[in-house]
């Protein structure tokens, strides 16, 4: 049971690092409308970015606009 909690903590810890980097640097590359977004907006999407970090990292690496599928 402890390994599940450890895995979840690792997932969210790494996700938080990816999310912070993405929100600081990668957001305008993936979604040009997010280039001028406020700190409040970025704070609101931080938990989702941390949880879904593999998707965020994949789209960031591809550099695909958010509407391209």
C-alpha positions as CSV (number, residue, x, y, z in Angstrom):
1,X,0.0,0.0,0.0
2,X,2.9,2.4,0.8
3,X,4.3,2.0,-2.7
4,X,1.0,3.3,-4.2
5,X,1.3,6.5,-2.1
6,X,5.0,6.8,-3.0
7,X,4.1,6.4,-6.7
8,X,1.4,9.0,-6.5
9,X,3.7,11.4,-4.7
10,X,6.3,10.9,-7.4
11,X,3.8,11.4,-10.2
12,X,2.6,14.7,-8.7
13,X,6.1,15.9,-7.7
14,X,7.4,15.4,-11.2
15,X,4.1,16.8,-12.6
16,X,4.5,19.9,-10.6
17,X,8.0,20.5,-12.0
18,X,6.7,20.0,-15.6
19,X,3.7,22.2,-15.0
20,X,5.7,25.0,-13.5
21,X,8.2,24.9,-16.4
22,X,5.3,24.6,-18.9
23,X,3.4,27.6,-17.5
24,X,6.6,29.7,-17.4
25,X,7.9,28.9,-20.8
26,X,5.8,26.5,-22.9
27,X,2.3,27.8,-22.7
28,X,2.6,30.3,-25.6
29,X,4.1,27.6,-27.8
30,X,1.2,25.2,-27.3
31,X,-1.6,27.8,-27.1
32,X,-0.8,31.3,-28.5
33,X,-3.9,32.7,-26.8
34,X,-2.2,31.8,-23.4
35,X,0.8,34.0,-24.1
36,X,-0.7,37.0,-22.4
37,X,-2.6,35.1,-19.7
38,X,-2.7,36.4,-16.1
39,X,-1.0,34.8,-13.1
40,X,-4.5,33.9,-11.8
41,X,-5.3,31.9,-14.9
42,X,-2.0,30.1,-14.7
43,X,-2.6,29.3,-11.0
44,X,-6.0,27.9,-11.9
45,X,-4.6,25.5,-14.5
46,X,-1.6,24.5,-12.5
47,X,-3.2,21.5,-10.8
48,X,-4.5,20.1,-14.0
49,X,-1.2,20.5,-15.7
50,X,0.5,18.7,-12.8
51,X,-1.9,15.8,-12.9
52,X,-1.9,15.5,-16.7
53,X,1.9,16.1,-17.2
54,X,2.5,13.4,-19.8
55,X,-0.1,15.0,-22.1
56,X,1.3,18.5,-21.4
57,X,4.9,17.3,-22.0
58,X,3.9,15.5,-25.3
59,X,2.1,18.6,-26.7
60,X,4.9,20.9,-25.6
61,X,7.5,18.7,-27.3
62,X,5.5,18.5,-30.4
63,X,4.8,22.2,-30.4
64,X,1.3,21.6,-31.7
65,X,-1.3,24.2,-31.4
66,X,-4.0,23.2,-29.0
67,X,-6.7,22.8,-31.7
68,X,-4.7,20.6,-34.0
69,X,-5.8,17.3,-32.4
